[in-house]
Amino acid sequence: MQPNLTITPAQSEDGSAILTIIDHAKAFLKAAGSSQWQSGYPNATTITTDITNKAGWVLKVDGQVAGYAAVIVGIDPNYQSIDGAWQNDTAPYATIHRIAVSNQYRGQHLGLHFFELIINHFLAEGIRNFRVDTFKLNRPMQHIAKSAGFAYRGVIEVEDPIDPTRLAFELNK
Protein backbone atom coordinates (compact mmCIF):
# COMPACT_ATOMS: atom_id res chain seq x y z
CA MET A 1 0.00 0.00 0.00
CA GLN A 2 1.36 3.41 -1.02
CA PRO A 3 1.81 5.95 1.78
CA ASN A 4 -0.37 9.06 1.71
CA LEU A 5 1.88 12.00 0.78
CA THR A 6 0.65 15.56 1.34
CA ILE A 7 2.09 19.02 1.83
CA THR A 8 0.70 21.54 4.26
CA PRO A 9 1.81 24.95 5.48
CA ALA A 10 4.22 24.49 8.40
CA GLN A 11 2.83 25.35 11.81
CA SER A 12 4.73 26.35 14.94
CA GLU A 13 3.93 22.96 16.48
CA ASP A 14 5.89 21.34 13.62
CA GLY A 15 9.04 23.19 14.70
CA SER A 16 10.64 20.38 16.71
CA ALA A 17 10.18 17.81 13.93
CA ILE A 18 11.46 20.31 11.34
CA LEU A 19 14.60 21.08 13.36
CA THR A 20 15.32 17.38 13.76
CA ILE A 21 15.04 16.95 9.98
CA ILE A 22 17.33 19.95 9.40
CA ASP A 23 19.90 18.65 11.93
CA HIS A 24 19.96 15.24 10.24
CA ALA A 25 20.33 16.91 6.82
CA LYS A 26 23.28 18.94 8.13
CA ALA A 27 24.95 15.74 9.38
CA PHE A 28 24.26 14.01 6.04
CA LEU A 29 25.81 16.89 4.08
CA LYS A 30 28.85 16.99 6.37
CA ALA A 31 29.38 13.23 6.05
CA ALA A 32 29.22 13.63 2.25
CA GLY A 33 32.02 16.20 2.38
CA SER A 34 29.80 19.20 1.70
CA SER A 35 30.23 22.46 3.60
CA GLN A 36 26.62 23.42 2.80
CA TRP A 37 24.63 24.17 5.98
CA GLN A 38 27.73 23.85 8.17
CA SER A 39 27.82 27.47 9.39
CA GLY A 40 24.77 27.39 11.69
CA TYR A 41 22.21 27.99 8.95
CA PRO A 42 19.40 27.08 8.79
CA ASN A 43 18.49 27.28 12.46
CA ALA A 44 15.44 27.68 14.69
CA THR A 45 15.19 31.40 13.91
CA THR A 46 15.25 30.69 10.17
CA ILE A 47 12.45 28.14 10.48
CA THR A 48 10.36 30.36 12.79
CA THR A 49 10.71 33.23 10.30
CA ASP A 50 9.65 30.93 7.45
CA ILE A 51 6.57 29.84 9.39
CA THR A 52 5.69 33.43 10.41
CA ASN A 53 6.04 34.56 6.76
CA LYS A 54 3.90 31.62 5.59
CA ALA A 55 6.81 30.31 3.49
CA GLY A 56 7.37 27.06 5.42
CA TRP A 57 5.92 23.81 4.07
CA VAL A 58 5.98 20.31 5.49
CA LEU A 59 5.80 17.03 3.65
CA LYS A 60 3.66 14.56 5.54
CA VAL A 61 3.72 10.81 5.13
CA ASP A 62 0.55 9.27 6.51
CA GLY A 63 0.09 12.41 8.61
CA GLN A 64 3.64 12.48 10.04
CA VAL A 65 6.09 15.31 9.29
CA ALA A 66 8.69 13.81 6.96
CA GLY A 67 10.17 16.82 5.18
CA TYR A 68 10.52 20.57 5.18
CA ALA A 69 10.97 23.30 2.58
CA ALA A 70 10.62 27.04 2.37
CA VAL A 71 8.91 28.31 -0.77
CA ILE A 72 9.23 32.01 -1.42
CA VAL A 73 7.21 33.63 -4.19
CA GLY A 74 8.73 36.82 -5.53
CA ILE A 75 12.12 38.22 -6.32
CA ASP A 76 14.98 36.49 -4.53
CA PRO A 77 17.90 38.92 -4.05
CA ASN A 78 20.39 36.05 -4.40
CA TYR A 79 19.09 35.34 -7.90
CA GLN A 80 19.51 38.85 -9.33
CA SER A 81 23.06 38.20 -10.50
CA ILE A 82 23.92 34.92 -12.21
CA ASP A 83 26.98 33.70 -14.02
CA GLY A 84 24.83 32.15 -16.73
CA ALA A 85 21.26 33.09 -17.65
CA TRP A 86 17.72 32.45 -16.53
CA GLN A 87 15.47 31.19 -19.30
CA ASN A 88 12.52 33.22 -18.02
CA ASP A 89 13.52 36.34 -16.13
CA THR A 90 10.28 38.29 -16.46
CA ALA A 91 7.54 36.14 -14.94
CA PRO A 92 6.98 35.72 -11.21
CA TYR A 93 8.74 32.71 -9.76
CA ALA A 94 8.84 30.62 -6.62
CA THR A 95 12.16 29.73 -5.06
CA ILE A 96 12.46 26.49 -3.14
CA HIS A 97 14.89 26.80 -0.23
CA ARG A 98 15.91 24.66 2.75
CA ILE A 99 14.40 21.46 1.41
CA ALA A 100 15.18 18.38 3.48
CA VAL A 101 13.61 14.98 4.10
CA SER A 102 13.81 12.98 7.31
CA ASN A 103 16.53 10.35 7.36
CA GLN A 104 13.79 7.88 8.35
CA TYR A 105 12.63 8.06 4.73
CA ARG A 106 15.99 8.24 2.95
CA GLY A 107 16.09 6.14 -0.22
CA GLN A 108 12.33 6.31 -0.81
CA HIS A 109 12.53 9.14 -3.39
CA LEU A 110 10.50 11.45 -1.17
CA GLY A 111 12.67 14.42 -2.16
CA LEU A 112 11.43 14.12 -5.73
CA HIS A 113 7.82 13.61 -4.59
CA PHE A 114 8.15 16.65 -2.32
CA PHE A 115 9.34 18.77 -5.27
CA GLU A 116 6.43 17.52 -7.38
CA LEU A 117 3.87 18.30 -4.68
CA ILE A 118 5.29 21.81 -4.20
CA ILE A 119 5.33 22.49 -7.93
CA ASN A 120 1.77 21.22 -8.41
CA HIS A 121 0.51 23.31 -5.48
CA PHE A 122 2.05 26.51 -6.79
CA LEU A 123 1.03 25.78 -10.39
CA ALA A 124 -2.56 25.71 -9.10
CA GLU A 125 -1.90 29.19 -7.66
CA GLY A 126 -0.69 30.46 -11.05
CA ILE A 127 3.07 30.26 -10.52
CA ARG A 128 4.71 28.69 -13.57
CA ASN A 129 8.40 29.35 -12.89
CA PHE A 130 10.52 27.79 -10.18
CA ARG A 131 14.11 28.16 -9.03
CA VAL A 132 16.37 26.27 -6.68
CA ASP A 133 20.06 26.34 -5.86
CA THR A 134 22.45 23.97 -4.18
CA PHE A 135 26.07 23.52 -3.23
CA LYS A 136 28.34 22.08 -5.90
CA LEU A 137 29.04 18.96 -3.82
CA ASN A 138 25.37 18.30 -3.03
CA ARG A 139 24.95 15.71 -5.77
CA PRO A 140 21.72 14.23 -4.34
CA MET A 141 19.96 17.63 -4.56
CA GLN A 142 21.30 18.21 -8.07
CA HIS A 143 19.94 14.81 -9.11
CA ILE A 144 16.53 15.48 -7.54
CA ALA A 145 16.27 18.92 -9.16
CA LYS A 146 17.11 17.50 -12.59
CA SER A 147 14.71 14.58 -12.08
CA ALA A 148 11.96 17.10 -11.24
CA GLY A 149 12.59 18.83 -14.58
CA PHE A 150 14.83 21.68 -13.46
CA ALA A 151 17.61 22.74 -15.84
CA TYR A 152 21.01 24.05 -14.77
CA ARG A 153 21.24 27.80 -15.48
CA GLY A 154 24.54 28.92 -13.93
CA VAL A 155 26.22 29.99 -10.71
CA ILE A 156 24.89 32.41 -8.10
CA GLU A 157 26.31 33.72 -4.83
CA VAL A 158 24.53 33.46 -1.47
CA GLU A 159 25.40 34.64 2.02
CA ASP A 160 27.56 31.80 3.34
CA PRO A 161 30.78 32.40 5.28
CA ILE A 162 32.26 29.06 4.17
CA ASP A 163 31.49 28.98 0.43
CA PRO A 164 28.89 31.29 -1.14
CA THR A 165 28.95 29.65 -4.60
CA ARG A 166 25.77 27.77 -5.57
CA LEU A 167 24.60 25.99 -8.69
CA ALA A 168 21.29 27.47 -9.84
CA PHE A 169 18.46 25.56 -11.53
CA GLU A 170 15.19 26.69 -13.12
CA LEU A 171 11.93 25.02 -14.12
CA ASN A 172 9.42 26.72 -16.44
CA LYS A 173 5.97 25.18 -16.91
C-alpha positions as CSV (number, residue, x, y, z in Angstrom):
1,M,0.0,0.0,0.0
2,Q,1.4,3.4,-1.0
3,P,1.8,5.9,1.8
4,N,-0.4,9.1,1.7
5,L,1.9,12.0,0.8
6,T,0.6,15.6,1.3
7,I,2.1,19.0,1.8
8,T,0.7,21.5,4.3
9,P,1.8,25.0,5.5
10,A,4.2,24.5,8.4
11,Q,2.8,25.4,11.8
12,S,4.7,26.3,14.9
13,E,3.9,23.0,16.5
14,D,5.9,21.3,13.6
15,G,9.0,23.2,14.7
16,S,10.6,20.4,16.7
17,A,10.2,17.8,13.9
18,I,11.5,20.3,11.3
19,L,14.6,21.1,13.4
20,T,15.3,17.4,13.8
21,I,15.0,16.9,10.0
22,I,17.3,19.9,9.4
23,D,19.9,18.6,11.9
24,H,20.0,15.2,10.2
25,A,20.3,16.9,6.8
26,K,23.3,18.9,8.1
27,A,24.9,15.7,9.4
28,F,24.3,14.0,6.0
29,L,25.8,16.9,4.1
30,K,28.8,17.0,6.4
31,A,29.4,13.2,6.0
32,A,29.2,13.6,2.2
33,G,32.0,16.2,2.4
34,S,29.8,19.2,1.7
35,S,30.2,22.5,3.6
36,Q,26.6,23.4,2.8
37,W,24.6,24.2,6.0
38,Q,27.7,23.9,8.2
39,S,27.8,27.5,9.4
40,G,24.8,27.4,11.7
41,Y,22.2,28.0,8.9
42,P,19.4,27.1,8.8
43,N,18.5,27.3,12.5
44,A,15.4,27.7,14.7
45,T,15.2,31.4,13.9
46,T,15.2,30.7,10.2
47,I,12.4,28.1,10.5
48,T,10.4,30.4,12.8
49,T,10.7,33.2,10.3
50,D,9.6,30.9,7.4
51,I,6.6,29.8,9.4
52,T,5.7,33.4,10.4
53,N,6.0,34.6,6.8
54,K,3.9,31.6,5.6
55,A,6.8,30.3,3.5
56,G,7.4,27.1,5.4
57,W,5.9,23.8,4.1
58,V,6.0,20.3,5.5
59,L,5.8,17.0,3.7
60,K,3.7,14.6,5.5
61,V,3.7,10.8,5.1
62,D,0.5,9.3,6.5
63,G,0.1,12.4,8.6
64,Q,3.6,12.5,10.0
65,V,6.1,15.3,9.3
66,A,8.7,13.8,7.0
67,G,10.2,16.8,5.2
68,Y,10.5,20.6,5.2
69,A,11.0,23.3,2.6
70,A,10.6,27.0,2.4
71,V,8.9,28.3,-0.8
72,I,9.2,32.0,-1.4
73,V,7.2,33.6,-4.2
74,G,8.7,36.8,-5.5
75,I,12.1,38.2,-6.3
76,D,15.0,36.5,-4.5
77,P,17.9,38.9,-4.1
78,N,20.4,36.0,-4.4
79,Y,19.1,35.3,-7.9
80,Q,19.5,38.8,-9.3
81,S,23.1,38.2,-10.5
82,I,23.9,34.9,-12.2
83,D,27.0,33.7,-14.0
84,G,24.8,32.1,-16.7
85,A,21.3,33.1,-17.7
86,W,17.7,32.4,-16.5
87,Q,15.5,31.2,-19.3
88,N,12.5,33.2,-18.0
89,D,13.5,36.3,-16.1
90,T,10.3,38.3,-16.5
91,A,7.5,36.1,-14.9
92,P,7.0,35.7,-11.2
93,Y,8.7,32.7,-9.8
94,A,8.8,30.6,-6.6
95,T,12.2,29.7,-5.1
96,I,12.5,26.5,-3.1
97,H,14.9,26.8,-0.2
98,R,15.9,24.7,2.7
99,I,14.4,21.5,1.4
100,A,15.2,18.4,3.5
101,V,13.6,15.0,4.1
102,S,13.8,13.0,7.3
103,N,16.5,10.4,7.4
104,Q,13.8,7.9,8.4
105,Y,12.6,8.1,4.7
106,R,16.0,8.2,3.0
107,G,16.1,6.1,-0.2
108,Q,12.3,6.3,-0.8
109,H,12.5,9.1,-3.4
110,L,10.5,11.5,-1.2
111,G,12.7,14.4,-2.2
112,L,11.4,14.1,-5.7
113,H,7.8,13.6,-4.6
114,F,8.2,16.7,-2.3
115,F,9.3,18.8,-5.3
116,E,6.4,17.5,-7.4
117,L,3.9,18.3,-4.7
118,I,5.3,21.8,-4.2
119,I,5.3,22.5,-7.9
120,N,1.8,21.2,-8.4
121,H,0.5,23.3,-5.5
122,F,2.1,26.5,-6.8
123,L,1.0,25.8,-10.4
124,A,-2.6,25.7,-9.1
125,E,-1.9,29.2,-7.7
126,G,-0.7,30.5,-11.0
127,I,3.1,30.3,-10.5
128,R,4.7,28.7,-13.6
129,N,8.4,29.3,-12.9
130,F,10.5,27.8,-10.2
131,R,14.1,28.2,-9.0
132,V,16.4,26.3,-6.7
133,D,20.1,26.3,-5.9
134,T,22.4,24.0,-4.2
135,F,26.1,23.5,-3.2
136,K,28.3,22.1,-5.9
137,L,29.0,19.0,-3.8
138,N,25.4,18.3,-3.0
139,R,24.9,15.7,-5.8
140,P,21.7,14.2,-4.3
141,M,20.0,17.6,-4.6
142,Q,21.3,18.2,-8.1
143,H,19.9,14.8,-9.1
144,I,16.5,15.5,-7.5
145,A,16.3,18.9,-9.2
146,K,17.1,17.5,-12.6
147,S,14.7,14.6,-12.1
148,A,12.0,17.1,-11.2
149,G,12.6,18.8,-14.6
150,F,14.8,21.7,-13.5
151,A,17.6,22.7,-15.8
152,Y,21.0,24.1,-14.8
153,R,21.2,27.8,-15.5
154,G,24.5,28.9,-13.9
155,V,26.2,30.0,-10.7
156,I,24.9,32.4,-8.1
157,E,26.3,33.7,-4.8
158,V,24.5,33.5,-1.5
159,E,25.4,34.6,2.0
160,D,27.6,31.8,3.3
161,P,30.8,32.4,5.3
162,I,32.3,29.1,4.2
163,D,31.5,29.0,0.4
164,P,28.9,31.3,-1.1
165,T,29.0,29.6,-4.6
166,R,25.8,27.8,-5.6
167,L,24.6,26.0,-8.7
168,A,21.3,27.5,-9.8
169,F,18.5,25.6,-11.5
170,E,15.2,26.7,-13.1
171,L,11.9,25.0,-14.1
172,N,9.4,26.7,-16.4
173,K,6.0,25.2,-16.9
